[in-house]
């Protein structure tokens, strides 16, 4: 008992040191919130010596657009200087300042407009600093306006509860993983809930409030103001609307989708390996893959879709352990609902749904004879897929809760077909669009075509009229040039798999776009370090999606043969990832690395499952053929 107390005390001290170190590394942010009247630049200078001289050696500069609320974050040096220089514009202009915050990991000082006014002093070409409608109006009457701001005597408010919570969480996690002897039930709870929660909190903190691009804000506006179109899946807005009722900050959405993703993944891993340490190791290993870490840091539909699919699969795994018919019904219903949410979160997610829907049907017909089981699986699988996709189409046409008609999905098929014909023309060195777009030459195609994204090929696509002749030209290209026809799709697959030379395409979007809500991305040295890691490590072939894919396939086949058994569950999950990738290769108009998240995550889960399974279980001596039933492995 005394030994356990000492071990826990050591972990408390370790946790205190970790939290304190994180607070020091994180530093403090100077966050300036304002209304902009014009598109300009905001620049902050830090003193280079004790005489408060300012040079270009120590400065940060950020652009902002006209209109809307802007919050711009600057990473202050440590220790916080007592004076900084602020250049609000390059040219003459004006802004209405809302407030200024100096924020640390567990501390914050808020300066209201009247407080800021008392600390600001005009140094060059600033003719007005006065209050107007509760905001601080700043006007410059010449180029290169300069202000100085006093940062002494700041009244910080400290978030003691968050500090204590972090310390306890780290100490408890370390103690449970490395210092305590726990029962199987406690290990299961630790693996499925505590470890994913700790990882979710860490990622949410580092990438707070989460990267947000146009897709993200389209979903957020739909959640708050109502869905008006289905250009992006409305389901993301509906989910965000629910989260928004609990906490209206976007970090709540980031936290929610990550927690669902990691809890689901942990449950799957623990089902097969039965070890909390192995689950912790596997999750950390998965997050070391740059393409995964760079994508889960963003509030995107790709992450939400993967979260629901993996949660659905984790729920399916509980069906085989259910001891009553009622539990089977509850688990099957929950799995089917999650499968629907995942399908509705992306317009092209239905291909990933098919294997999981049939696997769910297979599990729910266990009590039937073999022939009736096969027939029941086919009927239930087809019916569930039809219902899921049918309801998804319905929600794409009518908004909830009033079922008002909304603008439909803008089909990308014509765009993809044009890209296919252009790719085939370049490969065959022949203009296959001369009868459709007379003004478009082969030289134009070679100069303007970029397989990575249709938006990067707009100079060519705009010259192709939207006529029915496109379909005819597409079929002719397939018949006349059956090999070159696949040029565009092969290039899309090459970039998605990271098999291209150079950097992976759109591996990271480290930004929060200008928005009407005033959300911003704080400056963070820890986040910057991880962003650099993502960019640098992504060039290693070990972290390329194509290598992970090949390794997962090899281990799945090799270990299944070695153990003389095949895990139907792992196979269904892997095939789901394959089907999703196939749909992307055939129908995607872009090769963004993030689009491949679900397949990458599935490959890594299968990879970790097979490796950990081999580690925890020796091959059986009996070699009486493959066992096609799902096996639950535990220690």
C-alpha positions in Angstrom: 0.0 0.0 0.0 2.8 2.4 0.9 4.6 1.6 -2.3 1.4 2.5 -4.3 1.1 5.8 -2.4 4.7 6.7 -3.2 4.3 5.8 -6.8 1.1 8.0 -7.1 2.9 10.9 -5.3 5.8 10.6 -7.8 3.3 10.9 -10.6 1.7 13.9 -9.0 5.1 15.6 -9.0 5.7 14.5 -12.6 2.4 15.9 -13.7 3.1 19.2 -12.0 6.4 19.5 -13.8 4.8 18.5 -17.2 2.0 21.1 -16.8 4.4 23.8 -15.7 6.7 23.1 -18.6 3.8 23.1 -21.1 2.7 26.5 -19.7 6.2 27.9 -20.1 6.6 26.5 -23.6 3.2 27.7 -24.7 4.0 31.3 -23.8 1.5 34.2 -23.8 -0.5 35.6 -26.7 -1.4 39.2 -27.4 -4.9 39.0 -29.0 -6.3 42.1 -30.7 -10.0 42.1 -31.6 -11.4 44.8 -33.9 -13.7 45.8 -36.7 -11.9 46.5 -39.9 -12.9 49.2 -42.4 -10.3 48.2 -45.1 -8.0 45.3 -46.1 -4.7 46.0 -44.4 -1.9 44.6 -42.2 -1.5 44.6 -38.5 2.0 44.4 -37.2 3.5 44.2 -33.6 7.1 45.0 -32.7 8.9 43.8 -29.6 11.8 45.6 -28.0 15.3 44.4 -28.9 17.0 45.9 -25.8 16.3 47.6 -22.5 16.1 51.0 -24.2 12.9 49.9 -26.0 14.3 50.1 -29.5 12.2 48.4 -32.2 13.6 46.8 -35.3 12.4 44.2 -37.9 14.4 41.5 -36.1 11.6 41.0 -33.6 8.2 41.5 -35.2 5.0 39.7 -36.3 2.8 40.8 -39.2 -0.7 39.6 -40.1 -3.1 40.5 -42.9 -6.8 41.1 -42.4 -9.7 41.8 -44.8 -12.2 44.6 -44.8 -15.5 44.1 -42.9 -16.4 41.7 -40.1 -14.9 41.1 -36.7 -11.2 40.1 -36.6 -9.1 38.7 -33.8 -5.4 38.5 -34.5 -3.0 36.7 -32.2 0.7 37.5 -31.6 3.1 35.3 -29.6 4.7 37.5 -27.0 8.4 36.9 -26.1 9.2 35.6 -22.6 9.2 37.4 -20.3 6.4 39.6 -21.4 7.8 43.0 -22.4 6.5 46.1 -20.6 6.1 48.0 -23.9 5.3 47.0 -27.5 4.9 48.9 -30.7 1.7 48.4 -32.8 1.4 49.4 -36.4 -2.4 49.1 -37.2 -2.1 49.9 -40.9 0.4 50.5 -43.7 -1.6 53.4 -45.1 -4.1 55.9 -43.7 -7.2 54.1 -42.4 -9.3 53.4 -39.3 -10.5 50.5 -37.1 -12.8 50.1 -34.1 -10.9 48.1 -31.4 -13.1 45.8 -29.3 -10.6 44.6 -26.7 -7.1 43.2 -26.2 -6.4 40.0 -24.4 -3.1 38.6 -23.0 -3.6 34.9 -22.6 -1.5 32.1 -21.3 -2.2 28.4 -20.8 -4.1 28.9 -17.5 -4.2 32.7 -17.3 -5.8 35.6 -19.0 -5.8 39.4 -18.7 -8.6 41.3 -20.6 -8.2 45.0 -21.5 -11.5 46.7 -22.4 -11.5 49.6 -24.8 -11.3 52.2 -22.1 -8.3 50.3 -20.5 -6.6 50.1 -23.9 -7.0 53.8 -24.4 -5.2 54.6 -21.2 -2.3 52.4 -22.3 -2.0 53.5 -25.9 0.0 56.5 -27.1 0.2 57.8 -30.7 3.8 58.0 -32.0 3.4 58.6 -35.8 0.5 59.6 -38.1 -2.2 58.7 -35.6 -4.7 61.6 -35.2 -7.5 59.9 -33.2 -7.7 57.5 -30.3 -11.1 57.9 -28.7 -14.2 56.1 -27.6 -17.1 55.6 -30.0 -20.1 53.4 -29.4 -18.4 51.4 -26.7 -15.3 50.7 -28.9 -12.0 52.4 -29.3 -11.8 54.3 -32.6 -8.4 54.5 -34.1 -7.7 56.7 -37.1 -4.4 57.2 -39.1 -4.0 60.2 -41.3 -0.8 59.1 -43.0 1.4 56.2 -44.1 3.2 53.9 -41.6 1.1 54.9 -38.5 2.7 53.8 -35.2 1.4 53.4 -31.6 3.0 52.3 -28.4 1.2 50.2 -25.8 2.1 49.8 -22.1 1.8 46.2 -20.8 2.8 46.8 -17.2 0.5 46.1 -14.3 -1.7 43.5 -16.1 -4.3 41.9 -13.8 -4.3 38.2 -14.8 -7.1 35.8 -13.9 -5.9 32.3 -13.3 -7.9 29.2 -14.2 -7.0 27.1 -11.1 -9.6 24.4 -11.8 -8.2 23.6 -15.3 -4.7 23.5 -13.9 -5.7 21.0 -11.2 -7.7 19.0 -13.7 -4.7 18.7 -16.0 -2.4 17.6 -13.2 -4.9 15.0 -11.9 -5.6 13.6 -15.4 -1.9 13.2 -16.2 -1.0 11.8 -12.8 -4.0 9.3 -12.8 -3.2 8.2 -16.4 0.5 7.6 -15.7 -0.3 5.8 -12.4 -2.9 3.5 -14.0 -0.7 2.7 -17.0 2.6 2.2 -15.3 2.1 2.0 -11.5 -1.1 0.1 -10.7 -2.4 -3.4 -10.9 -5.9 -3.1 -12.2 -8.7 -5.6 -12.9 -9.8 -6.3 -16.4 -12.9 -4.1 -16.0 -10.8 -1.1 -14.9 -8.3 -1.7 -17.7 -11.2 -1.7 -20.1 -12.5 1.6 -18.8 -9.0 3.1 -18.8 -8.4 2.0 -22.4 -11.8 3.0 -23.8 -12.4 6.3 -21.9 -9.5 7.7 -19.9 -6.8 7.4 -22.6 -8.9 8.8 -25.4 -10.1 11.6 -23.2 -6.5 12.6 -22.4 -5.4 12.5 -26.0 -8.5 14.5 -27.0 -7.8 17.2 -24.4 -4.2 17.4 -25.6 -5.0 17.8 -29.3 -7.8 20.3 -28.5 -5.4 22.3 -26.4 -2.6 22.3 -28.9 -4.6 23.1 -32.0 -7.3 25.2 -30.2 -9.8 26.1 -31.5 -9.2 23.8 -34.4 -8.3 24.7 -38.0 -11.3 26.1 -39.8 -11.6 26.7 -43.6 -14.6 27.6 -45.8 -16.1 24.2 -45.3 -16.0 24.6 -41.6 -17.8 27.9 -41.5 -20.3 26.8 -44.1 -21.3 24.1 -41.6 -21.3 26.5 -38.6 -23.5 29.1 -40.4 -25.9 26.3 -41.3 -26.0 25.1 -37.7 -26.8 28.6 -36.3 -28.7 30.3 -39.1 -30.4 27.3 -40.7 -29.4 25.0 -43.6 -30.0 26.6 -47.0 -28.2 24.3 -49.4 -26.5 20.9 -49.6 -23.4 21.9 -51.5 -21.7 20.5 -48.3 -23.5 17.8 -46.3 -26.2 19.3 -44.1 -25.6 16.5 -41.5 -22.4 18.3 -40.3 -24.5 21.4 -39.6 -27.1 19.3 -37.7 -24.5 17.7 -35.5 -22.8 21.0 -34.9 -26.2 22.5 -33.9 -26.5 19.9 -31.1 -22.9 20.6 -29.9 -23.6 24.3 -30.1 -26.4 23.9 -27.5 -23.8 22.7 -25.0 -21.0 25.0 -25.9 -21.1 27.6 -28.6 -17.3 27.8 -29.1 -16.0 25.9 -32.1 -13.4 24.1 -29.9 -16.4 22.1 -28.5 -17.0 20.7 -32.0 -13.4 19.8 -32.3 -13.4 18.2 -28.9 -16.6 16.2 -29.6 -15.5 14.7 -33.0 -12.1 13.8 -31.6 -13.5 12.2 -28.5 -15.9 10.1 -30.6 -13.0 9.2 -32.9 -10.6 8.1 -30.2 -13.1 6.4 -28.0 -14.3 4.3 -30.9 -10.7 3.5 -32.0 -9.8 2.5 -28.4 -12.8 0.3 -28.1 -11.9 -1.5 -31.3 -8.2 -1.9 -30.3 -9.1 -3.2 -26.8 -11.6 -5.6 -28.3 -8.8 -7.4 -30.1 -5.8 -6.9 -27.8 -7.3 -6.5 -24.3 -4.4 -4.3 -23.0 -4.7 -0.7 -21.9 -1.0 -0.1 -22.6 -1.3 -1.5 -26.1 -4.2 0.8 -26.8 -2.2 3.8 -25.5 0.8 2.8 -27.7 -1.4 2.2 -30.7 -3.2 5.6 -30.5 0.1 7.5 -30.1 1.6 5.6 -33.0 -1.5 6.4 -35.2 -1.2 10.1 -34.3 2.5 10.1 -35.2 1.5 9.7 -38.8 1.5 13.2 -40.3 -1.4 12.8 -42.6 -3.6 11.8 -39.6 -2.4 14.4 -37.1 -2.7 17.2 -39.7 -6.3 16.3 -40.6 -7.8 15.6 -37.1 -6.6 19.0 -36.0 -9.3 20.6 -38.3 -13.1 20.8 -37.9 -13.8 19.0 -41.2 -16.5 16.6 -42.3 -13.8 14.0 -43.1 -13.0 13.7 -39.4 -16.7 13.5 -38.4 -17.4 10.9 -41.0 -14.6 8.7 -39.8 -15.7 9.1 -36.2 -19.2 7.9 -36.9 -18.1 4.9 -39.0 -15.6 3.8 -36.4 -18.1 4.2 -33.6 -20.6 2.1 -35.7 -18.0 -0.6 -36.1 -17.0 -0.5 -32.4 -20.7 -0.9 -31.5 -21.0 -3.9 -33.9 -18.2 -5.6 -32.0 -20.3 -5.5 -28.9 -23.1 -7.5 -30.6 -21.1 -10.8 -30.5 -20.7 -10.4 -26.8 -24.3 -9.5 -26.1 -26.0 -12.2 -24.0 -29.6 -11.1 -24.5 -31.7 -10.4 -27.5 -32.5 -6.9 -26.1 -28.8 -6.0 -26.1 -28.4 -7.2 -29.6 -31.3 -5.0 -30.7 -29.9 -2.0 -28.8 -26.4 -2.4 -30.2 -27.6 -3.1 -33.8 -29.8 0.0 -33.7 -27.0 2.2 -32.4 -24.6 0.8 -35.0 -27.1 1.4 -37.8 -27.8 5.0 -36.7 -24.1 5.8 -36.5 -23.6 4.2 -39.9 -26.3 6.6 -41.2 -24.7 9.7 -39.6 -21.4 8.7 -41.1 -22.9 8.2 -44.6 -24.7 11.6 -44.4 -21.5 13.4 -43.3 -20.0 13.1 -46.8 -21.7 12.9 -50.2 -19.4 10.1 -51.4 -19.3 8.1 -48.1 -21.9 5.5 -49.2 -19.2 3.3 -50.7 -17.6 2.9 -47.2 -21.1 2.0 -45.8 -21.6 -1.1 -47.9 -19.2 -3.6 -46.2 -20.1 -2.4 -42.7 -23.8 -2.7 -43.5 -23.4 -6.3 -44.6 -21.2 -7.0 -41.6 -23.9 -5.7 -39.3 -26.4 -7.9 -41.0 -24.1 -10.9 -40.6 -23.8 -10.3 -36.9 -27.5 -9.9 -36.3 -28.3 -13.2 -38.1 -26.0 -15.4 -36.0 -28.8 -17.6 -34.7 -29.9 -18.7 -38.1 -28.7 -21.7 -40.1 -25.9 -21.2 -42.6 -28.1 -20.9 -45.7 -30.7 -18.8 -44.0 -27.9 -16.7 -42.6 -26.5 -15.9 -46.0 -29.9 -15.1 -47.4 -30.8 -12.9 -44.3 -27.4 -11.1 -44.5 -28.0 -10.2 -48.2 -31.6 -9.0 -47.6 -30.8 -7.0 -44.4 -27.6 -5.5 -45.9 -29.3 -4.4 -49.1 -32.3 -3.0 -47.2 -30.2 -1.1 -44.7 -28.0 0.5 -47.4 -31.1 1.5 -49.4 -32.7 3.1 -46.3 -29.6 4.9 -45.2 -28.9 6.3 -48.7 -32.6 7.2 -49.3 -32.8 9.2 -46.0 -29.5 10.8 -46.8 -30.9 12.0 -50.2 -34.0 13.3 -48.5 -32.0 15.4 -46.0 -30.0 16.8 -48.9 -33.2 18.2 -50.4 -35.1 19.3 -47.3 -33.8 21.2 -44.2 -34.6 20.2 -40.7 -36.7 20.7 -38.6 -39.4 22.1 -40.9 -38.5 20.1 -44.1 -38.3 23.3 -46.2 -36.8 22.7 -49.7 -33.2 23.7 -50.1 -30.8 24.1 -53.0 -29.5 20.7 -54.0 -26.1 19.2 -54.5 -24.1 20.7 -57.3 -23.0 17.6 -59.2 -19.3 17.2 -59.6 -19.7 14.5 -62.2 -19.5 16.9 -65.2 -16.3 18.4 -63.8 -14.7 15.0 -63.2 -15.6 13.9 -66.7 -13.9 17.0 -68.2 -10.9 16.4 -66.1 -10.8 12.8 -67.3 -11.0 13.9 -71.0 -8.2 16.5 -70.5 -6.0 13.9 -68.8 -6.6 11.5 -71.6 -5.9 14.2 -74.2 -2.5 15.0 -72.6 -1.6 11.3 -72.3 -2.6 10.5 -75.9 -1.1 13.8 -77.2 -4.4 14.4 -79.0 -7.2 17.0 -78.5 -10.2 14.9 -77.6 -12.3 18.0 -77.0 -11.9 19.7 -80.4 -15.6 19.0 -81.3 -16.9 20.3 -78.0 -14.6 23.2 -77.2 -13.1 24.6 -80.5 -11.3 27.4 -78.7 -9.4 24.9 -76.4 -6.0 23.7 -77.7 -3.8 20.8 -76.5 -1.3 23.4 -75.5 -3.9 25.1 -73.3 -4.6 21.7 -71.6 -1.0 21.0 -70.9 -0.5 24.5 -69.5 -3.6 24.7 -67.3 -4.4 21.2 -66.3 -3.6 20.2 -62.6 -4.9 16.8 -61.5 -4.6 17.7 -57.8 -7.7 19.9 -57.8 -10.3 21.1 -60.3 -10.1 24.6 -58.9 -6.4 24.6 -60.0 -7.6 23.8 -63.6 -10.2 26.5 -63.9 -8.4 28.2 -66.7 -9.0 25.1 -68.9 -12.4 24.0 -67.5 -13.9 27.4 -68.2 -13.3 27.0 -71.9 -15.4 23.8 -72.0 -19.1 24.6 -72.4 -21.6 22.5 -70.2 -23.2 20.6 -73.1 -24.4 17.0 -73.4 -21.6 16.4 -75.9 -19.3 16.1 -72.9 -20.7 12.7 -72.0 -20.3 11.5 -75.6 -16.7 12.8 -75.7 -16.0 11.0 -72.4 -17.3 7.7 -73.7 -15.3 8.1 -76.9 -12.2 8.8 -74.9 -12.8 5.5 -73.0 -13.3 3.5 -76.2 -10.5 5.1 -78.3 -7.9 5.4 -75.6 -8.7 2.8 -72.9 -5.3 3.2 -71.3 -4.8 7.0 -71.5 -8.4 7.4 -70.3 -7.3 6.5 -66.8 -4.5 9.1 -66.7 -6.4 11.6 -64.6 -7.7 9.0 -62.1 -4.2 7.5 -61.7 -2.8 10.9 -61.0 -5.5 11.6 -58.4 -4.8 8.3 -56.7 -1.1 9.0 -56.8 -1.5 12.2 -54.9 -4.0 10.8 -52.4 -1.7 7.9 -51.7 1.3 10.2 -51.3 3.1 8.3 -54.1 4.0 11.6 -55.9 7.4 13.2 -55.8 7.7 16.1 -53.3 5.3 17.1 -50.6 1.9 15.5 -50.0 -0.9 17.7 -51.4 -2.8 19.8 -48.9 -1.4 17.9 -46.0 -2.1 20.7 -43.6 -4.4 23.8 -43.5 -3.0 25.7 -40.4 -5.5 28.5 -40.4 -8.8 29.9 -39.2 -10.3 31.8 -42.2 -11.6 35.3 -41.7 -15.1 35.0 -40.3 -18.1 36.9 -39.0 -17.8 35.4 -35.5 -14.3 36.7 -34.7 -12.8 33.3 -34.1 -9.0 33.2 -34.6 -6.0 30.9 -34.3 -3.8 31.8 -31.3 -0.1 31.8 -31.7 1.5 28.7 -30.2 5.1 27.5 -30.2 4.0 23.9 -29.5 1.5 24.0 -32.4 4.2 25.5 -34.6 6.6 22.7 -33.7 4.0 20.0 -34.5 3.1 21.7 -37.8 6.8 21.6 -38.7 6.9 18.0 -37.7 3.9 17.2 -39.9 5.6 18.8 -42.9 9.0 17.3 -42.4 8.0 13.8 -41.3 5.5 13.5 -44.2 8.4 13.2 -46.6 9.5 9.9 -45.0 8.2 6.9 -47.0 7.3 5.2 -43.7 4.6 7.8 -43.2 3.3 7.8 -46.8 -0.3 6.4 -47.2 0.8 4.0 -50.0 3.4 2.4 -47.7 0.9 2.1 -44.8 -1.6 0.6 -47.2 0.8 -2.1 -48.4 2.0 -2.9 -44.9 -1.6 -3.3 -43.7 -2.5 -5.6 -46.5 0.6 -7.7 -46.0 0.2 -8.1 -42.3 -3.5 -8.8 -42.6 -2.9 -11.6 -45.0 0.3 -13.0 -43.4 -1.0 -13.1 -39.8 -4.3 -14.5 -40.9 -2.5 -17.3 -42.7 -0.1 -17.8 -39.8 -2.8 -18.1 -37.2 -5.1 -20.1 -39.5 -8.0 -17.8 -38.9 -9.5 -14.7 -40.5 -11.0 -11.9 -38.5 -14.3 -11.1 -40.3 -14.5 -7.8 -38.3 -11.1 -6.6 -39.3 -11.7 -7.7 -42.9 -15.0 -5.8 -43.1 -13.4 -2.7 -41.7 -10.5 -2.9 -44.1 -12.8 -3.5 -47.1 -14.8 -0.5 -46.0 -11.7 1.6 -46.3 -10.8 0.1 -49.6 -14.3 0.8 -51.0 -14.1 4.4 -49.8 -10.8 4.9 -51.4 -12.1 3.4 -54.7 -14.9 5.8 -54.7 -12.5 8.7 -54.3 -10.3 7.5 -57.0 -13.2 7.2 -59.5 -15.3 10.2 -58.7 -13.2 12.8 -56.8 -12.4 16.1 -58.4 -9.6 16.7 -56.0 -6.6 14.8 -54.5 -6.5 16.5 -51.1 -4.7 14.3 -48.6 -7.4 14.9 -46.0 -10.0 13.2 -48.2 -8.2 9.9 -47.6 -8.4 10.2 -43.7 -10.9 7.4 -43.2 -9.0 4.9 -45.3 -5.7 6.0 -43.7 -7.2 5.6 -40.2 -8.7 2.2 -41.0 -5.4 1.0 -42.4 -3.6 2.1 -39.2 -6.2 0.5 -37.0 -5.9 -2.8 -38.9 -2.1 -2.5 -38.8 -2.0 -1.9 -35.0 -4.6 -4.6 -34.4 -2.7 -7.3 -36.3 0.6 -6.3 -34.8 -0.7 -6.2 -31.2 -2.7 -9.4 -31.8 0.4 -11.3 -32.9 2.3 -9.9 -29.9 -0.4 -11.0 -27.4 -1.4 -14.3 -28.9 0.7 -17.2 -30.2 -0.4 -19.1 -33.3 -2.5 -22.1 -32.4 -1.0 -25.6 -32.9 -4.1 -26.8 -34.7 -4.1 -26.1 -38.4 -7.5 -27.4 -39.4 -8.3 -24.6 -41.8 -9.5 -21.1 -41.6 -12.1 -20.2 -39.0 -14.5 -17.7 -40.5 -16.2 -16.7 -37.3 -15.3 -13.5 -35.5 -12.8 -14.2 -32.7 -12.6 -12.0 -29.6 -9.0 -11.9 -28.3 -8.4 -11.0 -24.6 -5.5 -11.4 -22.2 
